[in-house]
Amino acid sequence: MPVSPATALPVESLVGPPAPVRGGSLSRRQGRVGWLFILPSMTGFLVFTLVPLIAGLGIAFTDWNVVSGLSGINLVGLDNFRGLLTDPMFWSSAGRTLFYAGLAVPGTMVGGLLLGLALNLDVPGRAVLRAVFFLPHIVTSIAIGMIWLLLLNPQNGVVNNALRTLGITEPPSWLVSESWSLPSLILIAIWSGVGYCAVIYLAGIQSLPQELYEAAMLDGAGVWRRFRTITWPSLMPTTTFLGVTLVISQSQGFGLINFLTAGGPGTSTTTLSYYMYQEGFQYYRFGYAAAIGVMSFLGVIVVSALLWRYQKGRGLYT
Amino acid sequence: MNTSFTLNRRTLLTAMVGTAGAATLAACNSADGGTDDTGDAPVTLQVWGGVPAETGPDDVIAAFQEEYPHITVIYTRYVNDDTGNVKLDSSLQGGVPIDLFFSYGVGRITTRAESGLMADLTELVSADEDLSRFGPEADPMANYVYDGKVYCVPAALSPQMVFVNVDAIEQAGIEISPDWDVAEYRDVARQLSADGVYGSFGAPTIARPTLGPNALYNEDGTASSYTDPIWREDMQLRVDMQEEGSALPMETILAEKLTDFPHQAFISGRVSMITAQAFLLRYISDRAEFPHDFITRCLPQPAPTSGEEYWNGGAHGDQLAISSASENQEAAWTFLKFWVTQGGEHMLKGGRLPSIIPEDTSALAGELLGENAEELYDVQSFEDVLFGREVKVPIDTITVAARELEDIAETLTTSALLGDLTVDQWVTEITAQSDAAIAQG
């Protein structure tokens, strides 16, 4: 939530004055208690995030294949990365990932923002609508996949039946067409993510100071001008947060692809995450798969940094 | 020749070699600090397999423990998909006590054998009267051999057969000879096709039955075999049958995930013929879950060319191996041998034929087809196809990039059947990609 510097309170005013310190011992005790409090979280982070991250980085420089065990690990230097540079499948998968994330992320955010603005209006059943739109975010990807498989069935699906009723005699084959499969997945990703974005945006919209809007209206600003000069810049931190988290999640999007298309038809939905899965779990080339993971990680870092840089200085409260 | 003398000598020799093998294994165990499981000391074996326990493994284990009460067997089912197999492999590497495990598919077997996860069974298999048919010198070959060694033993024989909806062919007034060929199959499929009903699930294969072992490779295994015109002919037939409406379109197969659930198309009557292995019987026999009222007949896979010999498209399956890290090698071998030689009868109800077909096959079809066989099946046709004629199942001796080649073929074939590649483009692409995969190893 954006906080105005004018209204921000010093931390002491919230938690009270610091306890008297005697020779620093109480401070150390407080420190120990503090560490104890964060220990479970830190342990989880170390064991399930940091160690695998470092291990993954290390494996990227080996030819590990799981079945040969730790004794079968051979250092291969940069061979895996050199291999990626000349691997057409890697580059085509990277291109598909960019296409997928490049449309799914802004699509989800724009949809989420519009929905968030709509849900902020004083309409009857607003609370129910918010819950309904948020629902896809908490439904498992398999359930979502099942629903969309039925909807997008080329012969008997609801979508194509509707299109035929509208006079489109040869509607797309959606998930079973090489040209339509990736756009179909993007649509599904947007559908399932819009509700989440809307709720986050809604929280941001509702925390905006009303005085700004009142002042703008007194100055004669219309709806679009109020949105452009107050709402949008004020929501910049929210947009950045959503942008970064969506880039991370969409570039890793695997569940829906694995269930709905398994990278096909052909290789039309083989994104980097699915290619990494294939190399690792199907061909047991874990070193190569880890190298794909490292490259993907670097890509996400770069995009996230660009997003961060873009928002810096553009927001009303940043 | 005096039969009893020959038998005694063979038995004696087998016993001697078996004892020598067991002594060697026991010595190895002692050297490794493992427990000595000779004699009747209690032993617990951990067995991992991909078949649900209730569809046969539980019964095999019960029969085994009756004969060997001092050996307790615990069966763990792993799902035979990518993640399930990684779980098995990482468990084997991570020191989880697994004494025996099943592998499915040449790619997995090769990786495990070459990585040292499987114990070398060459001497034991070669010396065993019943199992020597799976040894490296056996003729015809019936097992995967790596540098002259075998590391597992097939517990099942999985030939392909054609399941036919008898009601459909009787309504169409069609007579099918069991000695049919691919052209006749296509003709029957055409006649069985009507609005919304397809004669066949897919086209019959030509290339593999013609080429036999190592069908995907050239002679020395340095490149693929896709330059052979038989592959083009094979692909063209698939496209043609789909276009004429005698085979189910790939678009439908993908949209309804019928590659995973092909039985649904057959049992629902949408297709009248389907080529599959015996596992399909599990679904046909389950009338509560898959209600239907037609009789199913079994026919042999059609010959690519009438009158010429051909290979069955099936495989020797359910490869049972002993973990090289097992501390119970002798008990594990006892169990392995029991499963392969005596366990098969208990696996029939799950739609799995034993890898060693007994001489007396009179009861096998009945057990395979279940309780109400006469209501659901043309029983005699199954007896004729499965036990009344020679079924030649190929074994590959070249296994380079086996898994990659499977995936390349599946991906490109799907594209061709969706109309995204012409047959010529398919040939060019599959040759280039397969050759590259083989070169990469």
Chai-1 contact restraints between the chains, C-beta under 6 A:
chainA,res_idxA,chainB,res_idxB,connection_type,confidence,min_distance_angstrom,max_distance_angstrom,comment,restraint_id
A,V66,B,D89,contact,1.0,0.0,6.0,A-B,restraint_1
A,V66,B,S90,contact,1.0,0.0,6.0,A-B,restraint_2
A,V67,B,D89,contact,1.0,0.0,6.0,A-B,restraint_3
A,V67,B,T111,contact,1.0,0.0,6.0,A-B,restraint_4
A,V67,B,S115,contact,1.0,0.0,6.0,A-B,restraint_5
A,V67,B,L117,contact,1.0,0.0,6.0,A-B,restraint_6
A,S68,B,S115,contact,1.0,0.0,6.0,A-B,restraint_7
A,G69,B,Q93,contact,1.0,0.0,6.0,A-B,restraint_8
A,N153,B,A255,contact,1.0,0.0,6.0,A-B,restraint_9
A,P154,B,E251,contact,1.0,0.0,6.0,A-B,restraint_10
A,P154,B,A255,contact,1.0,0.0,6.0,A-B,restraint_11
A,S173,B,E251,contact,1.0,0.0,6.0,A-B,restraint_12
A,V176,B,E251,contact,1.0,0.0,6.0,A-B,restraint_13
A,V176,B,L254,contact,1.0,0.0,6.0,A-B,restraint_14
A,V176,B,A255,contact,1.0,0.0,6.0,A-B,restraint_15
A,E178,B,D420,contact,1.0,0.0,6.0,A-B,restraint_16
A,G264,B,T414,contact,1.0,0.0,6.0,A-B,restraint_17
A,P265,B,T414,contact,1.0,0.0,6.0,A-B,restraint_18
A,P265,B,L418,contact,1.0,0.0,6.0,A-B,restraint_19
A,G266,B,T411,contact,1.0,0.0,6.0,A-B,restraint_20
A,G266,B,S415,contact,1.0,0.0,6.0,A-B,restraint_21
A,F281,B,D82,contact,1.0,0.0,6.0,A-B,restraint_22
A,F281,B,V86,contact,1.0,0.0,6.0,A-B,restraint_23
A,Q282,B,D82,contact,1.0,0.0,6.0,A-B,restraint_24
